[in-house]
Amino acid sequence: MSGVGAARAMGLVVRRELRLGFRRPDQLLQPLVFFLIVTTLFPLGLNLRLSLLREMAPGVLWVAALLASLLSLDALFKSDADDGTLEQLALSGHGLTLIVIAKTLAHWLTSGAALVLVSPLVATALAIPTSAFPVMAASLALGSLTLSWLGAIGAGLTVGVKRGNVLLSLIVLPLAMPLLIFGAAATDRAVGGTDATGPLYFLGALCVFTSTLAPFAAAAALRITLE
Amino acid sequence: MNGIIGLAVEKIHVWRGERHVLKGVSLTLASGESLHVAGPNGTGKTTLLRVISGLMRPEQGTVSWAGRPIGQAPLEYQAALAYASHEPALKGDLSALENLVFSVGLKRRVDAARLREALARTGVEACADLPARVLSAGQRRRVALARVLSFEAPLWLLDEPFTNLDAAGVALVAGLIEEHTARGGLALVVAHHDLRLGGAARRLDLN
C-alpha cells in the first residue's frame, strides 16, 4: 500500500495547484478583470437608466461570471497533460478520481471563490442593493463550484484537442443553463426583496449532484486521453 | 527474494487504428533483473512501457505483478512502481525540490532532506532551489531520475532515461540501475541506443 492517505494526497495536490497559481498571478487575475470589465460595460451601454439596469443586473452578473469561469477551465488539465505530470498523477497510487477532485477544488478556490469575493464590487456597479449581496454571493459560490465540476468533465474530454477551449465552451455552456436560470432567479428575487430560498435549494442540489458524479466522469475522460 | 518472477507480460497485442503495433509481446522480469527493451523508432517500445505501467490497456494479453493481473489491484501495483516517461514531468514554475516534494509525497512520506540527498546522487543538488524552467534538458532529466530514486519502488519503468545526458550522466544512470537490481529491484529500460547494464541484464528487441 502507498502509506499516504487520501486526505494527505488531496492536500498535497491542492497545495501544489495553489502554489502554481500564485507563481503565475496573471492567470488568476485575467478572469477576474474580465468579469469586472464586462459587467462595467453594461451600465455604460445602458445610458445609466437605473431601473432598467437593476432589472437586468442579475442576468448580466451571471452571464459574465459564467464566461469568466470558462476562461480558466481550459488550463485545468492541459499543462499537466502536456508536460507528463498527468501520467505521474495517474500512477500515483491514489486513483485519478481523487486527483480530479483535488485539482477541481483547487481550481474553484482560485477562480470561483475569487469571483465571489469581487462580486460585491460588480454588484455595486450594477446597482444591486446591498441587502441582496448575501444571496448573490451564496448563489455565485454554489453556481461556480457546480460549473467547476461540469468544466472538469469538459476539460477532461478536450485535453487532447489542440485549441480545445472553443470546444470546451460548446460542451460546458449548454450544461450550465440550469445554473444560469436558478442563479439569476435567486439574485433577482433578492434584488426584489422576495424569498430566494427556492432557487438556492435548486443550486445546492445541482452542486451536490455534480460533485458526486463529475469526478468519476472526468477521471474516465482523462483515462481515455491518456491511452 | 532473488529469482522470483515479479513482472509477467503475456502476449500483448496493441492496435493503433489499422496499425498492429505490438504483436504478441511476452516477457518476464524477476527480482534482481534488468531488461533492456531495444528497437528502432516506431516499433512500440514506449507503447509497451505504457501498457506495462497500466496507463494503456492492451487489446489482448495480460500484465501481472506478483502473480496477479495489474487490473485487479491497480493502486497497490502503482505503489510498487516508479515510472519515468519520456517527458521529465516537471513544473517549470516550481523548483526542482518542490517538484519532488509534490510528486514523491503522493507515494510515500518523505522529508526534504532525503529528497536533497536524491538530487545530490544524480548530481543536481545545486539546482534544488531553482525553478525547473531554467534548468537544461539534461538537468531536468537528472531531477526526474532523482524522483525515480526517491519513490523507493521495486519496479522501475524508464523510458529513454539517457536522452539529453552527457557521458557521465549515462554512466550514472547505468550505475543506478545496476545498484537497484543488486538490491533486488527490477528495471525495465527502454532505450534505442546500446546499453551496458551489468549483472543479470537481458535484452528484448522489438521489430
HADDOCK unambig.tbl for C-alpha pairs under 7 A between the chains (distance, minus, plus):
assign (segid A and resid 1 and name CA) (segid B and resid 76 and name CA) 5.31 0.50 0.50
assign (segid A and resid 1 and name CA) (segid B and resid 79 and name CA) 6.16 0.50 0.50
assign (segid A and resid 2 and name CA) (segid B and resid 76 and name CA) 7.00 0.50 0.50
assign (segid A and resid 2 and name CA) (segid B and resid 79 and name CA) 5.10 0.50 0.50
assign (segid A and resid 2 and name CA) (segid B and resid 107 and name CA) 5.59 0.50 0.50
assign (segid A and resid 2 and name CA) (segid B and resid 108 and name CA) 6.16 0.50 0.50
assign (segid A and resid 3 and name CA) (segid B and resid 108 and name CA) 5.75 0.50 0.50
assign (segid A and resid 4 and name CA) (segid B and resid 106 and name CA) 6.45 0.50 0.50
assign (segid A and resid 4 and name CA) (segid B and resid 107 and name CA) 6.21 0.50 0.50
assign (segid A and resid 4 and name CA) (segid B and resid 108 and name CA) 5.52 0.50 0.50
assign (segid A and resid 4 and name CA) (segid B and resid 109 and name CA) 6.54 0.50 0.50
assign (segid A and resid 9 and name CA) (segid B and resid 106 and name CA) 5.39 0.50 0.50
assign (segid A and resid 12 and name CA) (segid B and resid 102 and name CA) 6.23 0.50 0.50
assign (segid A and resid 16 and name CA) (segid B and resid 102 and name CA) 6.61 0.50 0.50
assign (segid A and resid 20 and name CA) (segid B and resid 93 and name CA) 6.51 0.50 0.50
assign (segid A and resid 23 and name CA) (segid B and resid 93 and name CA) 6.57 0.50 0.50
assign (segid A and resid 83 and name CA) (segid B and resid 87 and name CA) 6.22 0.50 0.50
assign (segid A and resid 83 and name CA) (segid B and resid 89 and name CA) 5.10 0.50 0.50
assign (segid A and resid 83 and name CA) (segid B and resid 90 and name CA) 6.86 0.50 0.50
assign (segid A and resid 84 and name CA) (segid B and resid 87 and name CA) 5.63 0.50 0.50
assign (segid A and resid 84 and name CA) (segid B and resid 88 and name CA) 6.89 0.50 0.50
assign (segid A and resid 84 and name CA) (segid B and resid 89 and name CA) 4.42 0.50 0.50
assign (segid A and resid 85 and name CA) (segid B and resid 89 and name CA) 4.61 0.50 0.50
assign (segid A and resid 85 and name CA) (segid B and resid 90 and name CA) 6.82 0.50 0.50
assign (segid A and resid 91 and name CA) (segid B and resid 78 and name CA) 5.49 0.50 0.50
assign (segid A and resid 92 and name CA) (segid B and resid 78 and name CA) 6.30 0.50 0.50
assign (segid A and resid 92 and name CA) (segid B and resid 79 and name CA) 6.98 0.50 0.50
assign (segid A and resid 92 and name CA) (segid B and resid 106 and name CA) 6.12 0.50 0.50
assign (segid A and resid 92 and name CA) (segid B and resid 107 and name CA) 5.95 0.50 0.50
assign (segid A and resid 93 and name CA) (segid B and resid 75 and name CA) 4.52 0.50 0.50
assign (segid A and resid 93 and name CA) (segid B and resid 76 and name CA) 6.72 0.50 0.50
assign (segid A and resid 93 and name CA) (segid B and resid 78 and name CA) 4.83 0.50 0.50
assign (segid A and resid 93 and name CA) (segid B and resid 79 and name CA) 5.23 0.50 0.50
assign (segid A and resid 93 and name CA) (segid B and resid 107 and name CA) 6.63 0.50 0.50
assign (segid A and resid 94 and name CA) (segid B and resid 75 and name CA) 6.31 0.50 0.50
assign (segid A and resid 95 and name CA) (segid B and resid 75 and name CA) 6.80 0.50 0.50
assign (segid A and resid 226 and name CA) (segid B and resid 55 and name CA) 6.60 0.50 0.50
assign (segid A and resid 227 and name CA) (segid B and resid 55 and name CA) 6.33 0.50 0.50
assign (segid A and resid 227 and name CA) (segid B and resid 56 and name CA) 4.79 0.50 0.50
